[in-house]
């Protein structure tokens, strides 16, 4: 069983904000697979599906970003998931330019508080993560504080590049779930967005 977790904040106030790109990716995959987020369990909204005969669970934590690890830990236990081979976390990353994608098997949480909490709760950095870049020129130039930026609505001019990135991220998740070798998906994704 694969567990795919998109990170974000619940509620209308945070819809279409930079910090909810992980939610948006999970929602895109759910739509493509014709499944719905309806069940609330383990402090998360979940949806179950299959790709290529392989079952997976999509989850959107409802604990708010900084406590994402609490929901992820409960989900890992409930579904008997091995984080080091059956967990994929998808999230926004201000350390990457907007629209860039990076797929990694492990690594530090960087500056992302949701990821820091997941690493802390699981006690390991060894799980798959799909990072979607959100750093704009304004953020890079220090024209807007980080906390204000991540919780702000995505401006219209940035939506096309993020829509394309979300589509690419969704495609990569489909390939991983369907059993395509991770290294091949990683090479294609990382090369494509260079």
Phi, psi and omega in degrees: 000126175263139177245118179250119183246121172262130183268149179174189177243136180284159174102153183298329182301328185257001180298137179062032172262162180302323183290350182257016179298327177295316175302315183297325178291316178298319179295323178296318179293320179299316180297316181297325181269002178059045175235160184236148171278106181230326184274134175255119179209151176053039181060033180209155168273134183231159175214140182246143179205183175222148174223124182058031180080001181260123181283148176212160176238130173262142180219143173234103181303143178251016183273000190074153193309310189293347178243024182306326183298330179298315179291317181299317179299317178295319180295317179302318179290315184297323182258007178052050182266136173274110183306327186281005177206349186232009179243133174232126178248129182245129186203163176285148181218112180284353177278353177247142176301149184304131179092345179283147179238143175220132179244126182224154179274338181194181177140176181285168180279349182063222183266005187272115184295325177297316178293322178300318180292322178295313178301317180296314182291321181276338181073023179205150173258000187270076173210155182293143175218141179242112185260134178244116184294137179229005183287117178265170178297324180296318179292316181299327181276358179076022182281348181216134179297146184303313183297323177292321182296308187295334181264004180271153177296143179288120179297151184307320185294340180264351183297318181301317182290324178286324176301318179295319179295318179296320177297318178295321179294317178300317179298319179296319178297319177301316181296318180295312180299321182287355174099009177294139181305133184305316184300323180289319177296316180299314181298314181296314184293311182293323179289319183300325185262009176281000000 
